[in-house]
Amino acid sequence: PTTCLNGGTCYDGYGTSVSCACPLGADGIDCADSVPSAVPSKVIAITITTTSINVSWDNLPNTTINGIIIAHEVKYSWSLGIGQLGTIYVNTSGAQNQLVLSGLQECVQYSISVRAYTSQAP
């Protein structure tokens, strides 16, 4: 690379190239990979059966990705009683922006959230 991004420190490779020392939270040959600065929007759940739903979301705007999306984490929670929650995390691969959740309980309200991962985590 010729420039180090996201606060990276450049080191001259003796006239042939520049190497970068990336700060915490940045990665890649030019420190361009960082954590996403936003979460996916428009999370929608559509019923498939009484115990399964299709969850989809809009991709992050390019200006907030800060690297390459390697996965999405879908978190869904439900109430187990007073002050107690059941929570399950499911990961997608790559930039996939939908997932089917199955094995759900009938007549239970679920809370669903989605976040994106780059090589630097969420």
C-alpha positions as CSV (number, residue, x, y, z in Angstrom):
1,P,0.0,0.0,0.0
2,T,1.0,3.6,-0.4
3,T,-1.2,4.9,2.5
4,C,-2.2,3.5,5.9
5,L,-5.8,4.2,6.8
6,N,-7.7,4.4,10.2
7,G,-4.8,5.8,12.1
8,G,-2.3,3.2,10.9
9,T,1.4,4.0,11.1
10,C,3.4,3.7,7.9
11,Y,6.8,2.2,7.6
12,D,9.0,2.6,4.5
13,G,10.0,-0.6,2.9
14,Y,13.2,0.9,1.6
15,G,11.7,2.5,-1.5
16,T,9.8,-0.6,-2.7
17,S,6.7,-0.5,-0.6
18,V,5.1,0.7,2.6
19,S,3.9,-1.5,5.4
20,C,1.4,-0.5,8.0
21,A,1.1,-1.0,11.7
22,C,-2.6,-1.0,12.3
23,P,-4.2,0.4,15.6
24,L,-6.6,-1.8,17.6
25,G,-9.8,-2.2,15.6
26,A,-8.2,-2.0,12.2
27,D,-6.7,-4.6,10.0
28,G,-5.7,-5.4,6.4
29,I,-2.6,-4.5,4.4
30,D,-3.6,-0.8,4.5
31,C,-5.5,-0.8,7.8
32,A,-8.8,-0.3,5.9
33,D,-10.7,-3.1,7.6
34,S,-12.4,-2.0,10.8
35,V,-15.6,-2.8,12.6
36,P,-18.9,-1.7,11.0
37,S,-20.0,1.7,12.2
38,A,-23.7,0.8,11.9
39,V,-26.1,-2.1,12.3
40,P,-28.2,-3.6,9.5
41,S,-31.6,-1.8,9.1
42,K,-35.1,-2.8,8.2
43,V,-35.0,-6.2,10.0
44,I,-38.2,-8.0,8.9
45,A,-39.6,-11.3,10.2
46,I,-42.1,-13.2,8.0
47,T,-44.0,-16.2,9.3
48,I,-43.4,-19.4,7.4
49,T,-45.1,-21.8,9.8
50,T,-46.3,-21.6,13.4
51,T,-42.8,-22.5,14.5
52,S,-40.5,-20.9,11.9
53,I,-39.9,-17.4,10.4
54,N,-37.7,-15.9,7.7
55,V,-35.7,-13.0,9.0
56,S,-34.2,-10.5,6.4
57,W,-32.5,-7.2,6.6
58,D,-31.0,-4.5,4.4
59,N,-27.3,-4.5,3.8
60,L,-25.1,-1.9,5.4
61,P,-24.4,1.2,3.4
62,N,-20.9,1.0,1.9
63,T,-19.8,4.0,4.0
64,T,-20.4,2.1,7.2
65,I,-19.0,-1.4,6.4
66,N,-15.3,-0.5,7.0
67,G,-14.0,-3.7,5.4
68,I,-15.5,-6.9,4.0
69,I,-18.6,-8.4,5.7
70,I,-17.7,-12.0,6.6
71,A,-20.9,-12.8,8.6
72,H,-24.0,-11.6,10.2
73,E,-25.1,-12.5,13.7
74,V,-28.9,-12.9,14.4
75,K,-29.8,-12.7,18.0
76,Y,-33.3,-13.7,19.2
77,S,-34.6,-13.6,22.7
78,W,-37.8,-14.5,24.5
79,S,-39.1,-14.2,28.1
80,L,-38.7,-17.2,30.3
81,G,-40.4,-15.5,33.3
82,I,-39.9,-12.6,35.5
83,G,-36.5,-11.0,34.7
84,Q,-35.2,-14.0,32.7
85,L,-34.6,-14.2,29.0
86,G,-33.7,-17.1,26.7
87,T,-31.3,-16.0,24.0
88,I,-29.9,-17.8,21.0
89,Y,-27.3,-16.4,18.5
90,V,-27.1,-17.7,14.9
91,N,-24.4,-16.7,12.4
92,T,-24.8,-16.4,8.6
93,S,-21.9,-16.7,6.2
94,G,-20.6,-13.9,4.1
95,A,-22.9,-11.1,3.2
96,Q,-26.0,-13.2,3.3
97,N,-28.9,-11.0,4.4
98,Q,-31.6,-13.5,5.4
99,L,-32.0,-16.5,7.6
100,V,-34.8,-19.0,8.5
101,L,-35.3,-19.5,12.3
102,S,-37.0,-22.7,13.1
103,G,-38.0,-24.7,16.2
104,L,-39.7,-21.6,17.7
105,Q,-42.4,-21.9,20.2
106,E,-46.0,-21.0,19.3
107,C,-47.6,-17.9,20.9
108,V,-44.2,-16.6,22.2
109,Q,-43.0,-13.1,21.4
110,Y,-39.4,-12.9,20.2
111,S,-37.0,-9.9,20.1
112,I,-34.7,-10.1,17.0
113,S,-31.6,-8.1,16.3
114,V,-28.9,-8.3,13.6
115,R,-25.3,-7.1,13.5
116,A,-22.6,-7.5,10.8
117,Y,-19.0,-8.7,11.3
118,T,-15.9,-7.8,9.4
119,S,-12.5,-9.5,10.0
120,Q,-12.3,-7.2,13.0
121,A,-15.6,-8.6,14.6
122,P,-18.8,-6.6,15.1
